[in-house]
Amino acid sequence: MDGMKNFPYEFTKPLLLCFNLLKRCNIGFFDDNVPFFKKYWRFFFIIPFVLIHYITFSVYMSRVFTNQIKMSELAFMVPVYLIFTQGFLKAAIVIPKKSDMENLIKQLGIMWRTNNLNNYQTNKKNRFLKQLNLGHAVFYWGSIIAAWQNMLAPLVFTLFRKFVNEEDTEFLLPFGCVYPFDPVKNWMRYITMYTFQTYTMFRVIYVYIGTEFVMITLCAHLSIEFALLREDLKHIKPRKNKVKHDNELTDNNDNSGNTIKSFIQNHQKLIE
C-alpha cells in the first residue's frame, strides 16, 4: 500500500485492518502498481464459489414455503442468509467505488495533523483513536470467534457422535444447501464440501466486516478533524488589519497561530 506510506501511523493503523480484511477476498486498495493478473486472478474462483453457494443456499431457503424446514433451523438460517446477501451487495458496491474511496482517504491523510495542536486537542484525538482501535478489536475478534464457532460446531458434533459415542449419525454441514449430488456420500466428499462452505462463507464475512470497518474508520477520522476544527474555531483571535499611514509602518505579523489565516490554512480542505 504505497499510497499510504507517507501518512502518520495513527491515521493508517485503523485503515490497515480494514484493507487486510478486504484483501482476503481479493479486494485490494492502493494496489495500482500490482500487475493485472496478480491483482485479479483469485476472482476466477472466488466469484464462482460465492455464486454457487448463494444459489444453493437460496434454493434451500425457498423450502420454507413448502414447510420442509423446521422453525428452529429457519431461525438460524435467516440471519446467515441476510449477512450473505449484504456481503454480496457490499462487494458489488465497493469494488467499482475503490478509486473514489482511495481519493477520499488520501485527502484525509493530507489533512491529518500531528503537530500544532494544543493539549486538549491532542488528548481528544488520542482518546478518539483509542476508542476506535478498541472498537475494531472487540468487533473483529467477536465476529471471527463467533463465525468459527458456528462453522466448526457441526464438524465437532459429527466427530464426537461418530468416534466417541460410536453412533450412526449423519454428516452435518455448516449450512443447508441443495446440490445436484449427495454432498455427504462419503468422508472425502463431506470434507470437500465442508471446506468449500467454510472458505466461501468466510470470503463473505471478510467483505461484510471489512466494508463496515472502512465506513466506521472514515467517519471516525472525519469526526476527529471536525473536533479539531471546532477547537481551533473557539480560539481564533480576530485582529484588525494594520496598514501604513503617513509613512508609519506597523508590524502585521501574528505568531500566535490563532489567526483566521492560520485557521483557513489548517482546515481549508475540510471546510470545502
Buried (B, 14 or more C-beta within 10 A) or exposed (E): BEBBEEBEEBBBBBBBBBBEBBBBBBBBBBBEEEEEEEBEEBBEEBEEBBEBBBEBBBEBBEBBEEEEBEEEBBEEBEEBBEBBBBBBEBBEEBEEEBEEBBEBBBEBBEBBBEEEBBEEBBEBBEEBBEEBBEBBEEBBEEBBEEBEEBBEEBBEEBEEBBEEEEEEEEBBBBBBBBEEEEBBEEEEBBEEBBEBBBBBBBBBBBBBBBBBBBBBBBEBBBEBBEBBBEBBEEEEEEEEEEEEEEEEEEEEEBEEBBBEEBBEEBBEEBEE
